[in-house]
Amino acid sequence: MTDTAARGATTDAVEAQTRRLSTEGADLLLLAGVGDANLAELQRIYPVRVTLRGDAMTIAGPAEAVEKAAAVAQRMLDAARQRTALDPDDVLRFSMEGPATGEGAPERLVLPGVRKIIQPKTAGQAQYLRALFESDIVVGIGPAGTGKTYLAVAAAVDMLSRKRVRRIVLARPAVEAGESLGFLPGDMQAKVDPYLRPLYDALEDMMPPERMQRALETRVIEIAPLAYMRGRTLGDAFVILDEAQNATSLQMKMFLTRLGVNSRAVITGDKTQIDLPNKADSGLTQVERILPGIDGIAFHYFTDADVIRHRLVREIVKAYAADAEKDA
């Protein structure tokens, strides 16, 4: 063997690596997926070769890729041992999240079915996302375009897919903003649907149409006016109250006292867009005054720096804020 060939063989030996992981106790059909789709996804993400033989999974390839793939494979094995549903979307999500960190907050979300990655675009959004996973009740206050509702819906879909909650409930006050509900065509549901449309839009961006439709039909996901929450107990649910600045103090108390065991609530609103006849009646401003300091309740304030819509939206928000300060 020449010196060059010997050096090349040595380099290959250093770079190549093989890891064997025990599959004992794991459901191999769940682990591999339909048509070995889960293993194929792991090989698509990392330049490795994955084989299942006997009681072991073998991962071979460049050392760095093998280490990363092995960490993801370990999470796949854990799920297969617990008989938890596992598909290629889960494999992708495991790779994006890195090593398992218990129940901590992910830095980004990989949503099943649509393979969509939700990632905070500002420091404020990152703090908000962490709060959504770390606190039982989160109050997000700030201007339009900051991702208050979008990130909350993404967190809800993520937790539903992980089976950390069994359902999602999305609510909004149906408040007349200059128009009268009575003049809208159709029955009551048709009249309130325009108020709920932004919640449908967010869901449609995060779930395959057929899965979303099935979830709505089986009430795994429920979208309803806030008034429909009265008299209910919402257990094992991720509940979002959007446009909370238009909930009255009584409605806000009613909403907060609906929470049952293993439920989370997110309240989002913009104090500059209160459409109630008497702005002092806003339940959002009331909770801002009386709930800080309670363990398990987090408040997050967005600023114009968190606006991620058209660049002019940020300038418009700043202009309105400056005008409000003049009038104060």
C-alpha positions as CSV (number, residue, x, y, z in Angstrom):
1,M,0.0,0.0,0.0
2,T,1.4,3.4,-0.9
3,D,1.8,6.2,1.7
4,T,-1.1,8.2,0.0
5,A,-3.4,5.2,0.1
6,A,-2.4,4.5,3.7
7,R,-3.2,8.1,4.7
8,G,-6.5,7.9,2.9
9,A,-7.5,4.7,4.7
10,T,-6.5,6.2,8.0
11,T,-8.6,9.3,7.4
12,D,-11.6,7.2,6.3
13,A,-11.3,5.1,9.5
14,V,-11.3,8.2,11.6
15,E,-14.3,9.8,9.9
16,A,-16.4,6.7,9.7
17,Q,-18.3,5.5,12.7
18,T,-20.9,2.8,13.6
19,R,-23.3,3.0,16.5
20,R,-25.5,0.1,17.7
21,L,-28.6,1.0,19.8
22,S,-30.6,-1.7,21.6
23,T,-34.2,-2.0,20.4
24,E,-35.2,-4.3,23.3
25,G,-38.8,-3.5,24.4
26,A,-39.5,-1.3,21.4
27,D,-42.4,-1.9,18.9
28,L,-40.3,-2.3,15.7
29,L,-43.3,-1.6,13.4
30,L,-43.8,1.7,15.1
31,L,-40.1,2.4,15.1
32,A,-39.6,1.8,11.4
33,G,-42.9,3.2,10.3
34,V,-45.1,2.3,7.3
35,G,-42.7,1.1,4.6
36,D,-39.8,2.0,6.8
37,A,-40.7,5.6,6.3
38,N,-39.3,6.7,9.7
39,L,-35.9,5.1,9.0
40,A,-35.9,6.7,5.5
41,E,-36.6,10.1,7.1
42,L,-33.6,9.7,9.5
43,Q,-31.4,8.8,6.5
44,R,-32.8,11.8,4.6
45,I,-31.9,14.2,7.4
46,Y,-28.4,12.8,8.0
47,P,-25.9,11.2,5.6
48,V,-26.0,7.9,7.4
49,R,-27.1,4.3,6.8
50,V,-29.7,2.9,9.2
51,T,-30.5,-0.8,9.5
52,L,-32.7,-2.8,11.9
53,R,-31.5,-6.4,12.6
54,G,-32.5,-8.6,15.5
55,D,-32.5,-6.5,18.7
56,A,-30.4,-3.6,17.5
57,M,-30.5,-0.5,15.3
58,T,-27.2,0.2,13.5
59,I,-26.3,3.6,12.3
60,A,-23.2,4.0,10.1
61,G,-21.6,7.0,8.5
62,P,-19.5,10.1,9.2
63,A,-18.8,10.4,12.9
64,E,-20.6,13.8,13.4
65,A,-23.6,12.7,11.5
66,V,-23.8,9.4,13.4
67,E,-23.8,11.1,16.7
68,K,-26.6,13.4,15.7
69,A,-28.6,10.7,14.1
70,A,-28.1,8.4,17.2
71,A,-29.6,11.1,19.5
72,V,-32.7,11.3,17.3
73,A,-32.9,7.5,17.0
74,Q,-32.8,7.3,20.8
75,R,-35.9,9.5,21.0
76,M,-37.6,7.3,18.3
77,L,-36.8,4.2,20.4
78,D,-38.2,5.9,23.6
79,A,-41.4,6.6,21.7
80,A,-41.6,3.1,20.3
81,R,-41.1,1.6,23.7
82,Q,-44.0,3.6,25.1
83,R,-46.1,2.6,22.1
84,T,-46.5,6.2,21.1
85,A,-47.5,7.0,17.5
86,L,-44.4,7.8,15.5
87,D,-44.2,9.1,11.9
88,P,-41.7,11.0,9.7
89,D,-42.9,14.3,11.0
90,D,-41.9,13.3,14.5
91,V,-38.5,12.2,13.3
92,L,-38.0,15.6,11.7
93,R,-39.2,17.4,14.8
94,F,-36.8,15.4,17.0
95,S,-33.9,16.5,14.7
96,M,-34.9,20.1,14.9
97,E,-35.2,20.1,18.7
98,G,-32.0,18.3,19.4
99,P,-31.5,16.2,22.5
100,A,-34.6,15.6,24.7
101,T,-34.9,18.3,27.4
102,G,-37.9,17.0,29.3
103,E,-40.9,19.3,29.3
104,G,-38.8,22.4,28.5
105,A,-39.7,24.9,25.8
106,P,-38.5,24.2,22.2
107,E,-36.7,26.9,20.3
108,R,-38.8,26.2,17.3
109,L,-41.7,23.9,16.4
110,V,-42.1,21.4,13.6
111,L,-45.8,20.9,13.0
112,P,-47.0,17.4,11.8
113,G,-48.6,16.9,8.5
114,V,-47.5,20.2,6.9
115,R,-43.8,19.9,7.8
116,K,-43.9,23.6,8.7
117,I,-41.3,25.0,11.0
118,I,-42.4,27.8,13.3
119,Q,-39.5,29.8,14.6
120,P,-39.6,33.1,16.5
121,K,-38.3,36.0,14.4
122,T,-37.6,38.4,17.3
123,A,-36.2,38.1,20.8
124,G,-39.7,39.1,22.1
125,Q,-41.3,36.2,20.2
126,A,-38.7,33.8,21.6
127,Q,-39.5,34.8,25.2
128,Y,-43.3,34.5,24.5
129,L,-42.8,31.0,23.0
130,R,-40.9,29.9,26.1
131,A,-43.7,31.3,28.3
132,L,-46.3,29.3,26.4
133,F,-44.6,26.1,27.3
134,E,-43.5,27.0,30.8
135,S,-46.6,28.7,32.3
136,D,-50.2,27.5,32.8
137,I,-51.7,30.9,31.9
138,V,-50.0,33.4,29.6
139,V,-51.2,36.9,28.8
140,G,-49.7,38.3,25.6
141,I,-50.3,42.0,25.2
142,G,-49.1,44.1,22.2
143,P,-49.8,45.6,18.9
144,A,-51.0,44.0,15.7
145,G,-48.6,41.9,13.7
146,T,-46.5,40.6,16.6
147,G,-47.5,37.0,16.3
148,K,-49.5,36.8,19.6
149,T,-52.2,34.6,18.2
150,Y,-50.2,32.8,15.6
151,L,-47.5,31.5,18.0
152,A,-50.2,30.5,20.6
153,V,-52.1,28.5,17.9
154,A,-48.8,26.9,16.9
155,A,-48.0,25.9,20.5
156,A,-51.5,24.5,20.8
157,V,-51.2,22.3,17.7
158,D,-47.8,21.1,18.8
159,M,-49.0,20.1,22.2
160,L,-52.1,18.4,20.7
161,S,-49.8,16.4,18.3
162,R,-47.6,15.3,21.3
163,K,-50.8,14.3,23.2
164,R,-49.9,16.7,26.1
165,V,-53.5,18.0,25.7
166,R,-56.5,16.2,24.2
167,R,-58.2,19.2,22.6
168,I,-57.9,22.9,21.5
169,V,-60.5,25.5,22.3
170,L,-60.2,28.9,20.5
171,A,-62.5,31.7,21.5
172,R,-63.1,35.3,20.6
173,P,-65.5,38.0,21.8
174,A,-68.1,38.7,19.1
175,V,-68.0,42.5,19.6
176,E,-69.5,44.9,17.0
177,A,-66.8,47.2,15.8
178,G,-68.9,49.8,14.1
179,E,-71.2,47.3,12.4
180,S,-74.3,45.6,13.7
181,L,-74.5,41.8,13.8
182,G,-78.2,42.1,13.1
183,F,-77.5,43.3,9.5
184,L,-75.3,40.4,8.6
185,P,-77.0,37.6,6.6
186,G,-77.5,34.0,7.8
187,D,-78.1,32.3,11.2
188,M,-76.2,33.1,14.3
189,Q,-73.2,30.9,13.4
190,A,-73.0,32.7,10.1
191,K,-73.1,36.0,11.8
192,V,-70.2,35.2,14.3
193,D,-68.0,33.3,11.8
194,P,-66.4,36.5,10.4
195,Y,-65.1,37.3,13.9
196,L,-63.6,33.8,14.2
197,R,-62.1,33.8,10.7
198,P,-58.5,34.7,11.8
199,L,-58.4,31.6,14.1
200,Y,-59.5,29.4,11.2
201,D,-56.8,31.1,9.0
202,A,-54.1,30.3,11.6
203,L,-55.1,26.7,11.9
204,E,-55.3,26.2,8.1
205,D,-51.7,27.3,7.9
206,M,-50.6,24.7,10.5
207,M,-52.6,21.5,9.7
208,P,-53.5,19.5,6.6
209,P,-57.1,20.4,5.5
210,E,-58.4,16.9,6.0
211,R,-56.9,16.6,9.5
212,M,-58.2,20.1,10.5
213,Q,-61.7,19.2,9.2
214,R,-61.8,15.9,11.0
215,A,-60.6,17.6,14.2
216,L,-63.4,20.3,13.9
217,E,-66.0,17.6,13.3
218,T,-65.0,15.5,16.3
219,R,-64.6,18.7,18.4
220,V,-61.0,17.9,19.1
221,I,-60.6,21.5,18.0
222,E,-63.4,23.9,18.8
223,I,-63.7,27.5,17.6
224,A,-66.5,29.5,19.3
225,P,-67.5,32.9,20.5
226,L,-66.5,33.6,24.1
227,A,-70.1,33.7,25.2
228,Y,-70.4,30.0,24.4
229,M,-67.9,29.2,27.1
230,R,-70.3,29.9,30.0
231,G,-71.1,27.0,32.3
232,R,-68.4,24.7,30.9
233,T,-65.3,23.1,32.5
234,L,-62.4,22.8,30.0
235,G,-60.2,20.0,31.1
236,D,-57.1,18.6,29.4
237,A,-57.3,21.4,26.9
238,F,-55.2,24.2,25.4
239,V,-57.5,27.2,25.5
240,I,-56.9,30.5,23.6
241,L,-58.8,33.7,24.1
242,D,-58.0,36.0,21.2
243,E,-58.8,39.8,21.0
244,A,-59.2,39.7,24.8
245,Q,-59.3,43.5,24.9
246,N,-62.9,43.2,23.8
247,A,-63.9,40.8,26.6
248,T,-65.7,42.5,29.5
249,S,-64.5,42.0,33.1
250,L,-67.3,39.6,33.8
251,Q,-66.5,37.6,30.6
252,M,-62.8,37.5,31.5
253,K,-63.6,36.1,35.0
254,M,-65.9,33.6,33.4
255,F,-63.2,32.5,30.9
256,L,-60.5,32.1,33.5
257,T,-62.7,30.0,35.8
258,R,-63.5,27.5,33.0
259,L,-60.0,25.9,33.3
260,G,-60.0,22.3,34.4
261,V,-57.2,19.8,35.2
262,N,-54.2,19.7,32.8
263,S,-55.4,22.8,30.9
264,R,-53.5,25.8,29.7
265,A,-54.8,29.2,28.8
266,V,-53.4,31.9,26.6
267,I,-55.0,35.4,26.5
268,T,-54.0,37.7,23.7
269,G,-55.0,41.3,23.1
270,D,-54.1,44.8,22.0
271,K,-55.1,47.6,24.5
272,T,-55.1,50.2,21.7
273,Q,-57.9,48.4,19.9
274,I,-60.7,48.2,22.5
275,D,-64.1,48.3,20.8
276,L,-66.2,48.1,23.9
277,P,-68.6,51.1,24.5
278,N,-66.8,51.8,27.8
279,K,-63.1,51.1,27.4
280,A,-62.7,50.8,31.2
281,D,-64.9,47.6,31.1
282,S,-62.1,45.7,29.3
283,G,-61.3,42.5,31.0
284,L,-57.7,42.6,29.6
285,T,-56.8,45.8,31.4
286,Q,-58.4,44.3,34.6
287,V,-56.3,41.1,34.6
288,E,-53.2,43.2,33.8
289,R,-54.0,45.0,37.0
290,I,-55.0,42.2,39.4
291,L,-53.2,39.0,38.3
292,P,-49.5,39.8,38.2
293,G,-47.5,38.1,40.9
294,I,-49.6,34.9,40.8
295,D,-47.3,31.8,40.4
296,G,-48.1,30.1,37.1
297,I,-49.4,33.2,35.3
298,A,-47.0,34.9,32.9
299,F,-47.4,38.3,31.3
300,H,-45.5,39.1,28.1
301,Y,-45.5,42.5,26.4
302,F,-44.7,42.9,22.7
303,T,-43.4,46.1,21.2
304,D,-43.3,47.6,17.7
305,A,-39.9,45.8,17.4
306,D,-41.8,42.5,17.3
307,V,-44.0,43.5,14.4
308,I,-43.3,41.1,11.5
309,R,-45.9,42.2,8.9
310,H,-45.2,44.7,6.2
311,R,-42.4,47.1,7.2
312,L,-45.0,50.0,7.2
313,V,-47.0,48.3,9.9
314,R,-44.3,48.9,12.4
315,E,-44.2,52.6,11.5
316,I,-48.0,52.8,11.7
317,V,-48.0,51.3,15.2
318,K,-45.3,53.7,16.3
319,A,-47.3,56.7,14.9
320,Y,-50.5,55.7,16.7
321,A,-48.6,55.1,19.9
322,A,-47.0,58.6,19.6
323,D,-50.4,60.1,19.0
324,A,-51.9,58.4,22.0
325,E,-49.1,59.7,24.2
326,K,-49.9,63.3,23.1
327,D,-53.6,62.8,24.1
328,A,-52.7,61.2,27.4
